[in-house]
Amino acid sequence: MKIQDINKEILNSFRKGCVIPAVPLALDENRKFDEQHQKALIRYYMDAGVGGLAVGVHSTQFEIREHGMFEQVLSAVSSEIDSWATLRGRTILKVAGVCGNTEQAIREARYAVSAGYHACLLSLAALKEKSMEELLSHCRQIAAIMPVIGFYLQPSVGGMALPYDFWKEFAAIPNVLGIKMAPFNRYKTFDVVRAVCDAGKENEITLYTGNDDNIVPDLLTEYAISTEEGIKKVRIKGGLLGHWCVWTRKAVELLNEVHALLDSGKDIPHELLTRGVQITDTNAAFFDTANDFAGCIPGLHEVLRRQGLFKGTWCLNPHEVLSPGQEDEITRVYKAYPHLNDDAFVSGHLSEWLK
């Protein structure tokens, strides 16, 4: 599958920049796949106005592979996206998480194509001992199967440091659709932006933030990169974020607001920067930064549980639970920033989504 095979409306939405939540996994009290609540979650995201969904990624729990659930979850989500899209007259980008060694990644990418996914978010976390050329060879083999979104994952949750030279070579690989930058590090984020510009791919590779700690500044910043061809001005267009899998309607409104502001050429209001810091504070509670992200997935589940979209916070790993004090932190940010949640939107549609 090639980039040109993607529906033009979907591709244009991705290029403009859209909200792409990293989809959590719905489980019941027996830690079995809860298809009813998984479908409700997909319907919520689509009605909230997202431009894409990413499945089989960190927020979906990498353990779905160990539990033999990878194909089941990807198939169920893809089918529900198609059904709800038909009902709502919409199209959105379907992104499959692909990880593991090259043999596993090839198998997952091939399945993703067969299940109707348009692109893969390619994790290199399992290849930490490989050389840069081996990493690039791995990426080329997956890109030969389907469009690839590169993934710079922070080391604290399994990623590795990837230098400028890697990203410049990666950007030259055919069939690279975009790059999600999530090193949670401004220096390393800049490495990716500069590498894409130096490779001459700034108009072909769309940049997305995965920096949940810096969402608003990432979306507002214009980069002016000095290259041999002159100054190239580029922006991060959207977000592929775990944080945006909760309070998603507000995320869509935020991105629309940012796009409208940038299009207008008006000055950035101080309030928007203040709101950005507030969003970072909520992320600290949801992602459990106080405990080195130990409760990041249960934290997201807890927000969805409070809204009625999930029945509980269960994870496939029974030891993956809310950290001590995390529930209180989530309550604190709920009270501190009521303008950031979309509880009213969810409550107004929940019964329809759960049918």
Secondary structure, DSSP 8 states (H G I E B T S, - for coil): --GGGS-HHHHHHHHH--EEEB----B-TTS-B-HHHHHHHHHHHHHHT-SEEEESSGGG-GGGTTTT-HHHHHHHHHHHHHHHHHHHT---EEEEEE-SSHHHHHHHHHHHHHTT-SEEEE--GGGTTS-HHHHHHHHHHHHTTS-EEEEEE-GGGT-----HHHHHHHHTSTTEEEEEEE-S-HHHHHHHHHHHHHTT-TTTSEEEE--TTSHHHHHH-EEEEEETTEEEEEE--EEEESGGGSSHHHHHHHHHHHHHHHHHT----HHHHHHHHHHHHHHHHHHTGGGTTTTHHHHHHHHHHHHTSSS----SSTT----TTHHHHHHHHHHH-GGG--HHHHHHHHHHHT-
